[in-house]
Amino acid sequence: MSDGRQLKDRIAIVGVGNTRYGNFPDTDDYGLGAQAFRSAIEDCGLAKDRIDGLLTCRVPYYARMGEILGLNPRWTAAMPAHGRMSGMAIIEAAAALDAGLCDYAALIYANIGRSRRVNYGGDESPGIWDPWGFTSPGAAHALMFQRHRALFGTSTRQLAEVSVAFRHHACLNPDAVMKQPITIDDHEAARPITEPLRLLDFCLINDGAVCIIMTTKERARDLKKRPVMISGIGAREAYGTASIPNFDLNFWYDQMRDVGTQVYGMAGVAPADVDAFMCYDNFSPTVLFSLEGLGFCGQGEAGSFVEGGALKVGGRLPTNTDGGHLSNSYMQGWALNVEAVRQIRGECGARQVKDAEVVQYAGATPCCRSIIYTPG
């Protein structure tokens, strides 16, 4: 088949690792990547010299990363620094493993945005955000939420439920950056950034790195921990739907509906079967858009869906149980996939979702992707 269904339960995540998150001016992308790689190798018990596939993301030069790690891979790939690449990278690595291009693939993401004072917006020179006077992707999401509010009556107090739930999870996560609990009133009183979004609606900018080790189902049996299988994938681009890359008049609803059809069909599950949801949350409205597009609720109903702590552990749909981009660290989806693996393994301590057997990652972005993980 040409839709990717032949990959169902053929590829496994066998090792995950991450650095601490924060501000680390004394190291660089490569140093952080090496730390995460070492952690992931130890996690799965695999000898380093067996890694023959290397994918890097937001690392300046993949060959330098391989040289530092002492790798000599048969298969390599380098992804750009944009967000939303994690789902794309995992799917590409799965295809390479299934094709026999490598036996064990290490996927490494590193970010030094905090210590290098990287800014997303505010540049006065012409750029891709300039149509309509935007200087950042946050402005585009603010406009989309304004439209969602006008069409469906979604309130900022409902939107606050996203930030409050994720901060609650961060307080349960020893690795998370933000540890101060917040309330809906705190959200409403926070400093406005781009109306109607406020400070607590925006992701963090932190240094850190993540590594994911992948292999085939057969090879996974010989490693340290029970494998976590990739049971479903869904992909759909959203090019041509708007003048700028981070804006869509219909909130990527049509694209996410297509992604949902693919990922649930391949995995043989439905939204009601999902035990935990890892949702790309560069800005809090993205979570509402994802919930609607994937069919967890109807279009325009996400505001009411998330009320009453529905996204917290113990709620209707535990979401971003590590704290997500809003409160754990902005690892551009990579840490969310690591959290999905750890939830399946039952390694999440106080934030563990009971009997988590179907965990979904998804992102409503110009490159919509979703992955469903299940126990091997």
C-alpha angles and dihedrals in degrees: 000000000000098000096077097254091126086073093065110131092344098107127054139196104228104167136029132179141166140182125233112280125233138068116335111167093163094069136041142218093285095048092050091045091052091052092052092045092052090050093050093048090052090047093060100030093233121151110244094231091064092067105103100160126065129183121177131191127191088358110127097228124011094202091056090051090052092047092052091050093046093240129149102189129190092210127040136172135174123206125201123253096255121117120254093049097112096078091043092050095049091050092048091050091049090054091049092051092048090050091053094244089133139358102217122022127197115203113197128189123181132178129186096173096127101050092041091048095236112189126205103205138348094096111139094205120092113277145154092281095055101098109102090011096286119155098180143026087248089069091054091052090047090056091048091052090049088055092046089051092049094048100040108017094245110171132214088238088060090047088052089065088073095055093041094051094048093048088051089056092046089056087059094048117084091202097051121111100215115061104160112104116234135199134210088258089054089054092050092049096048121114114279114243105173114354122284093013120081136195094278091055092064128084123245126254111223143152117247147110140230132200128194123189117206135183141152123291092250095052092044091067091071097056136094103263137036107274124244111223130220099229101167140019133184130184137178132158121221100203118148096023094106143009094253131042099244102047132079125172091216097041093248086290097142093046093048091048088057091046090050092051089053100044097043092043093052094045094042094232139108132222089265089062095057111110097187133010126211106197128186103246110180084145126011097244089063088070092057091049092050094049091053097043094050093049101249083130137354123279109281093019101091093095092061092037093063097045122114097029095299092153096052124098103275091030132105095280117008104216132190092355092184092059096265126226090314097061113359103050137298100255092149096245097314097101090047090060090049089052090051090056093047092049090054089049093048093238101129102096115199092008095049116133109226114251094354106186103145115047122171131202118196142159130197099210138121085282102045115200138166135183129189118208126199135172117279 
